[in-house]
Amino acid sequence: MNLRPSPVVETLGLVGAVFVLQQLLALAGAAAIGLVALDASVGARPWTVVTSVYAHGGIEHLLGNAVGIALFGSLVARRTTRRRFHAFFLGTGALAGLAEVWLGGLVGPSPAVLGASGAVFALMGYLLAGNAVSAWLLDRIGLPVRLQVALAVVVAVGLTLATAGPRSALIGHATGLLVGLVAGRLGVLDVSATVSSVDDERPRPQRR
């Protein structure tokens, strides 16, 4: 019997552990946000590319993203392996954060960002584009690849604006959603049903 937790539980555990670390740093008098948030000084603090994905600005921010991870992540985790799930979550979250910092800095002061919302939007995008209904419709319509990409951009921008809130990282959200839509259309996370979606490192039983 496999007792190892799912990658969703592991991700929630990481998010919670980083949040606790932030609180301990704050109690010790350290500038916790400056140590974990991603900003234009990423070259001097490269670890923030990772820590910013799992760090959060407050309990409401944490709980909001935790719900998204549990909701969308649990559905994606059923279709992929532990390694692919974690790589996708971290990769899309980091990319969304970098896009917010770099592109946001072109139109104003470069922001400092933190939170898993970019990765959550990527998980949502993967489900939107990677389900059987969406795939059937796109194949049925027969849109050229360029038009499919353009449609993904329109959907990403539209959903990002529709779900925008105060201090939302709009560029990061749109980036995560767009990457998720493209990845879902390509099925980059999907694996054979014979492979465990929870534990891809588990050895296969030998046949006799």
Backbone as a ProteinNet text record, in pm:
[ID]
protein_1_A
[PRIMARY]
MNLRPSPVVETLGLVGAVFVLQQLLALAGAAAIGLVALDASVGARPWTVVTSVYAHGGIEHLLGNAVGIALFGSLVARRTTRRRFHAFFLGTGALAGLAEVWLGGLVGPSPAVLGASGAVFALMGYLLAGNAVSAWLLDRIGLPVRLQVALAVVVAVGLTLATAGPRSALIGHATGLLVGLVAGRLGVLDVSATVSSVDDERPRPQRR
[TERTIARY]
85.2	0	88.4	56.3	135.1	86.3	172.6	135.9	192.7	262.6	321.2	212	224.1	121.1	127.4	20.3	15	100.1	136.9	214.1	136.9	3.6	-75.7	-56.2	-61.4	-39	102.9	199.4	337.8	352.6	285.8	293.1	230.3	115	51.7	140.1	209.6	301.9	416.9	471.1	579.5	532.5	413.6	357.6	340.4	286.9	268.5	399.7	499.1	629	699	692.5	755.5	684.8	552.8	479.3	519	533.2	577.4	717.4	806.2	941.1	937.2	848	833.3	795.9	704.3	661.3	775.1	853.4	966	1071.7	1097.1	1193.1	1144.8	1014.6	958.5	971.3	947.5	961.4	1105.4	1199.5	1341.4	1389.5	1301.4	1339	1394.2	1392.4	1444.1	1336.2	1380	1286.8	1246.4	1146.2	1110.5	1070.5	992.6	946.9	1065.9	1162.4	1279.5	1364.7	1358.6	1439.5	1375.9	1243.9	1176.6	1107.3	1081.3	1009.1	1101.3	1043.5	1116.8	1103.4	1216.9	1212.9	1326.4	1354.5	1453.9	1595.1	1618.3	1751.6	1768.5	1695.2	1700.1	1840.8	1923.3	2061	2140.8	2109.8	2179.3	2117	1990.8	1920.2	1848.1	1921.9	1861	1766.2	1782.2	1694	1548.5	1527.6	1390.9	1306.9	1370.9	1294.3	1211.7	1265.9	1196.1	1111.2	1170.8	1098.5	975.1	979.8	865.9	741.4	760.3	646.2	569.5	639.6	577.3	549.3	604.4	583.3	456.2	398.8	275.3	277.7	197.4	199.2	109.6	32	-57.2	-142.4	-218.7	-296.7	-407.1	-469.7	-574	-515.4	-397.9	-327.7	-294.8	-246.3	-209.6	-332	-439.8	-558.6	-621.4	-623.4	-679.7	-606.2	-473.4	-395.5	-401.1	-410.8	-420.3	-546.8	-656	-780.4	-760.5	-694.5	-668.4	-579.5	-476.6	-386.7	-462.9	-545	-620.9	-722.6	-789.7	-895.8	-841	-756.4	-703.7	-591.5	-508.8	-395.2	-436	-542.4	-585.4	-631.1	-689.8	-735.3	-618.5	-520.2	-403.1	-318.3	-306.1	-220.5	-265.7	-394.9	-445.8	-394.3	-349.5	-312.9	-162	-84.3	58.8	135.9	266.1	351.6	389.7	440.5	482.9	588.7	689	797	746.5	662.8	611.5	523.4	444.5	358.4	442	540.5	623.1	702.7	755.3	830.7	741.1	619.3	525	484.4	454.7	412.4	521.9	642.9	752.9	792.1	800	841.5	745.5	615.8	518.3	508.7	519.4	516	634.3	752.5	872.6	864.7	819.8	807.8	708.3	596.8	497.3	555.3	631	692.6	794.2	877.7	978	911.1	803.2	731.4	674.9	620.5	564.6	673.3	789.3	899.1	957.6	988.5	1055.4	962.3	845.3	752.8	686.9	656.1	599.1	695	823.4	923.7	937.4	883	890.4	789	684.2	578.7	570.8	657.7	658.2	764.7	760.8	857.8	847	961.3	960.6	903.2	798.3	733.5	808.9	780.5	825.4	706.2	724.5	612.5	639.4	532.6	539.9	400.8	398.6	272.2	265.4	176.8	163.8	57	2.9	-110.5	-75	48.4	88.5	82.1	128	121.4	-21.8	-102.8	-243.7	-315.8	-289.2	-348.8	-300.5	-176.6	-125.3	-198.4	-223.1	-298.8	-440.4	-502.2	-635.7	-634.3	-534.5	-523.6	-503.9	-425.7	-402.4	-533.3	-615.5	-743.5	-839.3	-837.2	-926.2	-895.2	-766.9	-728.1	-702.9	-679.1	-639.8	-750.1	-873.9	-982.9	-1034.4	-1108.9	-1153.4	-1246.1	-1330.1	-1424.3	-1351.3	-1257.3	-1181.5	-1100.8	-1036.4	-956.9	-1045.2	-1164.3	-1255.1	-1301.7	-1336	-1382.4	-1274.8	-1153.1	-1045	-1011	-1010.1	-982.6	-1095.5	-1217.1	-1333.5	-1334.8	-1306.7	-1305	-1188.3	-1076.1	-959.1	-888.6	-876.3	-806.6	-657.4	-595.8	-450.2	-380.9	-256.8	-183	-176.1	-152.2	-140.8	-270.4	-382.5	-510.2	-538	-492.2	-508.2	-427.8	-306.7	-223.9	-290.3	-341.9	-410	-531.7	-607.3	-722.8	-680.6	-568.9	-517.8	-481.4	-421	-384.5	-509.8	-611.2	-736.5	-801.8	-805.4	-864.5	-783.9	-651.5	-565.4	-587.7	-590.1	-611	-750.9	-851.1	-988.3	-1010.6	-964.4	-982.4	-901.9	-784.4	-702.1	-772.8	-826.7	-898.2	-1025.9	-1092.7	-1217.7	-1196.4	-1079.7	-1051.1	-956.5	-931.4	-835.5	-888.5	-795.8	-829.4	-723.9	-739.8	-640.3	-500.8	-404	-263	-237	-323.7	-303	-188.2	-111.2	-0.7	-58.9	-119.9	-194.1	-106.6	13.6	103.2	141.6	171.1	206.6	92	-28.7	-145.5	-169.5	-163.2	-185	-78	46.1	155.1	133.8	100.9	76.8	-38	-146.6	-263.4	-231.6	-159.4	-124.4	-36.3	63.4	150.7	70	-21.8	-105.3	-195.5	-251.5	-337	-259.9	-140.4	-58.5	-15.4	27.9	71	-44.3	-164.4	-280.9	-317.7	-308.7	-339.2	-240.7	-114.3	-11.2	-9.9	-76.4	-79.2	56.2	136.1	274	283	178.8	183.6	119.4	36.8	-37.7	54.2	27.3	103.9	7.8	63.4	-18.4	-87.8	-206.8	-283.2	-212.6	-112.3	-40.4	63.9	89.8	188	114.2	160.6	95.4	102.9	-8.7	-10.1	38.3	62.1	107.4	253.2	295.9	431.4	498.2	568.7	632.6	765.2	812	937.1	914.8	789.6	760.9	805.6	883.4	929.6	815	824.8	723	742.2	633.6	648.4	691.5	778.8	828.2	725	717.4	627.6	697.6	620.4	677.5	621.9
-119.7	0	124.2	220.2	341.6	445.2	481.9	576.8	715.5	733	863.2	961.1	1087.9	1185.8	1223.5	1280.5	1324.7	1449.8	1484.6	1607.1	1731.6	1724.2	1839.3	1861.5	1753.9	1763.9	1812	1761.2	1804.9	1953.8	2000.2	2141.6	2228.2	2187.1	2261.3	2263	2151.5	2146.9	2244.7	2253.8	2348.9	2492.6	2521.2	2655.7	2691.6	2597.3	2622.5	2638.5	2555.4	2562.6	2695.3	2741.6	2869.7	2984.2	2975.8	3081	3085.7	2969.3	2964.1	3023.3	2991.2	3046.7	3199.2	3250.4	3395.5	3458.2	3393.8	3448.1	3443.7	3337.4	3326.5	3431.1	3454.5	3558.2	3695.8	3718.6	3847.4	3867	3760.3	3768.6	3795.2	3746.3	3765.9	3903.1	3979	4112.5	4120.1	4007.4	4007.6	4055.3	4114.4	4159.4	4036.7	3962.4	3834.9	3849.7	3952.4	3970.4	3992	4070.6	4098.2	3975.5	3879.1	3758.2	3656.8	3660.4	3557.9	3610.3	3740.9	3797	3813.6	3802.1	3817.4	3961.5	4024.2	4159.4	4177.3	4300.4	4327.8	4287	4267.3	4227.8	4077.3	4007.7	3862.4	3810	3884.6	3840.4	3831.8	3918.8	3917.4	3818.5	3785	3690.2	3586.6	3499.7	3404.7	3305.6	3278.6	3182.2	3229.7	3361.1	3412.7	3367.6	3318.8	3263.1	3144.3	3070.5	2954.8	2996	3066.6	3098.3	3183.3	3270.1	3358.2	3280.5	3162.6	3082.1	3027.2	2995.2	2931.7	3029.5	3149.5	3249.2	3329.1	3387.1	3464.2	3586.3	3684.1	3811.1	3817.9	3715.4	3715.1	3590	3571.8	3448.9	3440.8	3553	3549.6	3513.2	3571	3538.2	3390	3337.9	3196.4	3105.7	3135.4	3050.1	3052.3	3170.4	3179.9	3091.8	3096.2	3012.9	2865.9	2837.4	2697.8	2632.1	2707.2	2653.4	2622.3	2712.7	2689.6	2569.4	2554.5	2439.6	2309.6	2308.1	2186.8	2154.9	2257.9	2236.5	2195.4	2280.1	2252.7	2148.7	2157.2	2066	1921.7	1895.4	1756.6	1693.9	1775.1	1723	1698.8	1788.6	1770.7	1654.1	1640.3	1535.3	1396	1377.9	1247.1	1205.6	1302.2	1275.3	1271.9	1296.3	1308.8	1241.9	1257.7	1199.6	1306	1261.4	1353.4	1450.8	1398.1	1484.1	1588	1545.8	1640.4	1746.2	1706.3	1802.8	1909.8	1867.9	1965.1	2053	1993.6	2072.5	2175.2	2134	2225	2336.5	2303.4	2403.7	2506.7	2458.9	2550.6	2628.5	2559.3	2625.3	2734.2	2705.6	2806.4	2919.2	2885.9	2990.3	3085.2	3028.6	3111.5	3196.4	3136.9	3210.5	3325.2	3299.8	3404.6	3519.1	3484.8	3588	3670.3	3604.4	3676.5	3766.7	3719.5	3801.4	3926.1	3910.7	4024.9	4127.3	4078.8	4168.6	4237.3	4159.9	4216	4299.6	4247.1	4320.9	4435.9	4412.6	4520	4635.6	4604.5	4709.8	4796.4	4749.8	4829.3	4942.9	4929	5030.9	5107.5	5077	5145.9	5088.9	5126	5070	4918.4	4851.1	4705.2	4654.8	4573	4528.5	4413.6	4393	4272.7	4179.2	4054.2	3961.2	3836.9	3779.6	3651.8	3589.9	3458	3386.9	3284	3186.4	3074.1	3096.6	3217.5	3238.8	3216.6	3248.4	3222.4	3074.6	2991.7	2846.5	2796	2855.1	2816.3	2846.4	2963	2996.1	2900.2	2855.2	2758.7	2625.4	2580.9	2457.8	2471.2	2587.3	2610.6	2610.2	2675.1	2676.9	2538.5	2457.2	2320.4	2242.7	2259.1	2188.7	2241	2371.9	2430.7	2381.2	2374.4	2337.2	2188.6	2118.7	1978.7	1878.6	1924.7	1828.3	1780.1	1671.5	1606.8	1695.1	1773.6	1859.4	1968.3	2036.2	2141	2085.4	1971.5	1910.6	1872.9	1818.2	1779.2	1900.2	2009.3	2129.6	2190.3	2202.2	2261.9	2174.6	2044.3	1954.5	1958	1970	1972.5	2100	2212	2339.5	2346.6	2285.2	2283.6	2416.3	2489.4	2617.5	2597.4	2681.8	2676.6	2703.6	2660.9	2675	2821.1	2912.2	3053.7	3106.2	3063.7	3108.1	3045.6	2923.5	2860.6	2937	2978.4	3057.2	3191.3	3254.9	3383.3	3367.7	3259.3	3232.4	3212.6	3143.1	3121.7	3254.1	3344.8	3476.4	3553.1	3551	3621.1	3564.8	3431.6	3368.2	3403	3400.5	3431	3573.5	3667.5	3807.5	3827.4	3768	3783.9	3728.7	3606.8	3546.8	3619	3668.2	3742.3	3869.7	3943.9	4067.3	4037.7	3927.9	3893.2	3854.5	3802.2	3757.2	3851.7	3968.4	4062.3	4117.6	4144	4203.3	4304.9	4367.3	4465.1	4403.6	4473.1	4432.7	4299.1	4262.8	4138.3	4153.5	4047.3	4046	4005.2	4101	4069.4	4006.5	4058.7	4003.6	3860.7	3838.3	3704.1	3606.6	3651.2	3564	3527.8	3628.4	3603.7	3510.9	3529.6	3443.9	3299.7	3279.4	3144.3	3077.6	3151.5	3094.8	3060.4	3148.8	3123.8	3000.1	2988.6	2870.5	2744.5	2753.9	2639.2	2598.6	2697.5	2667.8	2596.2	2645.8	2584.2	2443.7	2430.8	2299.8	2200.8	2247.2	2159.1	2113.4	2204.9	2168.8	2064.5	2076.2	1981.2	1854.3	1858.9	1742.3	1706.1	1806.6	1780	1705.1	1711.4	1643.8	1506.2	1479.9	1354.6	1235.5	1128.8	1005.7	889.8	774.5	654.2	618.8	563.1	522.5	414.3	350.3	244.8	301.1	434.1	497	562.8	544.5	604.7	754.6	823.5	968.9	1028	943.5	993.3	961.2	843.4	801.7	739.4	822.3	769.4	701.7	708.9	642.8	500.9	459.7	327.9	218.9	119.8	13.6	-72.2	-116.7	-202.6	-346.1	-415.9	-558.2	-641.2	-736.1	-821.8	-929.2	-961.2	-1066.9	-1202.6	-1301.7	-1436.2	-1524.2
0	0	0	-87.9	-98.5	2.1	96.9	201.3	175.4	64.6	35.5	-5	38.7	3.4	-144.2	-192.6	-331.2	-348.6	-473.3	-495.3	-454.8	-454.1	-410.2	-260.5	-182.7	-38.1	-10.8	-86.8	-69.7	-100.7	-206.4	-242.3	-134.6	-84.2	24.2	148.4	172.6	285	268.5	146.7	120.2	138.4	85.9	99.2	246.8	323.9	465.8	540.1	506.2	573.3	545.1	421	386.7	458.2	470.2	540.4	687.6	750.2	889.8	901.8	807.4	807.7	796.8	712.9	701	835.9	907.2	1036.4	1138.3	1135.7	1228.9	1198.8	1070.9	1033.2	1077.1	1062.1	1101.9	1253.5	1331	1475.9	1516.5	1434.9	1463.8	1418.1	1356.7	1312.8	1172.1	1100.9	964	867.3	756.9	653.1	570.8	619.7	559.1	414	381.1	244.1	151.4	194.8	111.9	86.2	176.6	161.2	67	52.6	-26.6	-151.2	-159	-273.2	-393.3	-511.4	-636.8	-684.2	-716.6	-770.1	-869.4	-906.4	-1010.4	-969.3	-841	-793.9	-791.7	-878	-879.5	-903.5	-977.1	-1000.1	-872	-775.4	-646.8	-549.6	-571.4	-483.6	-568.2	-636.7	-730.9	-666.1	-537	-470.6	-466.9	-484.6	-478.8	-598.6	-704.8	-816.5	-767.6	-671.2	-613.5	-493.3	-398.5	-274.6	-299.5	-400.5	-427.1	-470.3	-527.5	-571.6	-451.4	-343.4	-227.6	-113.1	-119.2	-14.4	-40.4	66.8	53.6	144.5	106.3	176.8	298.8	325	440	439.7	546.3	560.1	454.2	418.5	315.8	180.2	150.6	25.7	22.1	133	143.3	123.9	193.4	186.6	47.5	-16.1	-150.2	-249.1	-244.9	-335.9	-296.7	-167.2	-122.3	-177.6	-181.8	-238	-386.9	-458.9	-600.8	-624.6	-540.7	-553.6	-530.2	-425.3	-392.9	-501.8	-553.4	-651.3	-787.3	-845.4	-978.7	-975.4	-871.5	-862.1	-849.1	-773.5	-754.4	-885.7	-973.2	-1102.2	-1197.1	-1194.4	-1280.2	-1231	-1099.2	-1042.3	-1082.3	-1109.6	-1149.5	-1286.9	-1365.1	-1504	-1526.1	-1420.7	-1442.1	-1329.2	-1329	-1225.8	-1123.7	-1010.6	-904.8	-956.5	-1024.4	-1073	-1171.3	-1264.7	-1363.9	-1298.5	-1201	-1132.9	-1064.4	-986.3	-914.2	-1010.3	-1116.6	-1214.5	-1282.9	-1317.5	-1381.9	-1286.6	-1164.3	-1066.5	-1042.9	-1014.7	-987.6	-1113.2	-1226.4	-1350.1	-1393.4	-1391.6	-1433.7	-1332.3	-1204.2	-1101.9	-1113.6	-1136	-1151.2	-1277.8	-1387.3	-1512.8	-1499.8	-1432.4	-1411.5	-1328.8	-1225.7	-1142.9	-1219.8	-1298.3	-1377.8	-1480.9	-1542.1	-1639.6	-1572.6	-1452.8	-1380.3	-1348.1	-1304.4	-1267.8	-1390.2	-1493.1	-1609.9	-1696.3	-1729.1	-1815	-1739.5	-1611.6	-1531.5	-1515	-1511.1	-1497.8	-1621.3	-1734.7	-1857.7	-1858.8	-1780.1	-1780.6	-1648.7	-1556.9	-1428.5	-1338.3	-1210.8	-1115.1	-1110	-1112.9	-1111.5	-979.5	-985.5	-861.4	-795.6	-667.4	-597.6	-590	-626.2	-632.8	-548.6	-498.7	-429.1	-428.2	-421.4	-422	-532.8	-513.2	-606.7	-712.3	-722.2	-812.3	-958.5	-999.4	-1137.6	-1170.1	-1076.8	-1095.8	-1088.9	-1002.8	-992.9	-1124.6	-1182.8	-1311.5	-1419.8	-1410.5	-1508.1	-1495.1	-1372.9	-1351.9	-1408.1	-1385.1	-1437.8	-1590.4	-1649.5	-1794.9	-1852.8	-1783.2	-1830.9	-1836.7	-1734.2	-1731.1	-1837.1	-1861.2	-1960.6	-2101.6	-2134.4	-2271.1	-2287.2	-2178	-2187.8	-2167.3	-2154.4	-2136.1	-2271.1	-2268.2	-2391.4	-2474.6	-2406.5	-2479	-2556.7	-2490.9	-2558.1	-2674.6	-2652.1	-2759.4	-2877.7	-2849.4	-2957.3	-3036.4	-2965.9	-3034.1	-3123.2	-3068.7	-3147.2	-3268.1	-3248.5	-3361.2	-3463.5	-3413.9	-3502.5	-3587.7	-3522.2	-3593.5	-3690.6	-3652.2	-3738.8	-3749.5	-3637	-3639.1	-3662.3	-3745.4	-3760.9	-3627.3	-3616.8	-3490.6	-3446.8	-3542.1	-3506.5	-3445.9	-3501.1	-3447.8	-3311.6	-3291	-3160.4	-3054.9	-3090.4	-2997.9	-2969.8	-3075.4	-3058	-2967.7	-2985.9	-2901.2	-2756.3	-2735.4	-2599.9	-2534.5	-2611	-2557.7	-2517	-2603	-2573.3	-2446.5	-2436.9	-2318.2	-2192.9	-2204	-2088.9	-2040.4	-2133.8	-2095.8	-2038.7	-2102.8	-2056.6	-1917.5	-1892.1	-1759.8	-1653.5	-1691.4	-1595.6	-1552.2	-1647.2	-1613.7	-1535.6	-1569.8	-1502.6	-1357	-1326.3	-1188.8	-1115.6	-1173.9	-1114.9	-983.4	-893.4	-765.1	-726.6	-610.7	-565.1	-554.4	-608.5	-601.7	-672.4	-764.6	-839.4	-937.4	-952.3	-1049.8	-1184.6	-1255.1	-1376.9	-1484	-1501.5	-1604.1	-1567.4	-1441	-1396	-1411.1	-1377.6	-1391.3	-1537.5	-1624.3	-1767	-1823.1	-1779.2	-1825.8	-1782.8	-1655	-1605.8	-1678	-1698.1	-1765.9	-1910.5	-1978.6	-2118.4	-2132.2	-2045.7	-2048.9	-2019.6	-1924	-1892	-2007.3	-2076.5	-2191.2	-2301.7	-2331.8	-2435.9	-2393.1	-2267.6	-2217.8	-2217.5	-2181.6	-2181.8	-2321.5	-2416.9	-2555.5	-2607	-2565.4	-2608.7	-2523	-2407.7	-2319.7	-2262.5	-2227.5	-2185.2	-2052.5	-1970.4	-1841.1	-1842.9	-1941.3	-1944	-1965.4	-1891.6	-1903.4	-1921.3	-1954.1	-1971.9	-1842.6	-1856.4	-1738	-1658.9	-1718.7	-1647.2	-1553.2	-1562.7	-1475.6	-1361.3	-1240.8	-1125.4	-1134.2	-1113.5	-1116.3	-985.6	-885.3	-757	-732.6	-768.2	-734.4	-855.5	-934.6	-1054.2	-1023.3	-897.8	-863.8	-813.7	-796.7	-740.4	-836.3	-790.1	-879.7	-929.4	-1053.3	-1113.1	-1063.7	-1031.9	-992.7	-1112.6	-1087	-1195.1	-1228.3	-1356.1	-1399.1	-1388.4	-1353.7	-1343.6	-1455.5
[MASK]
++++++++++++++++++++++++++++++++++++++++++++++++++++++++++++++++++++++++++++++++++++++++++++++++++++++++++++++++++++++++++++++++++++++++++++++++++++++++++++++++++++++++++++++++++++++++++++++++++++++++++++++++

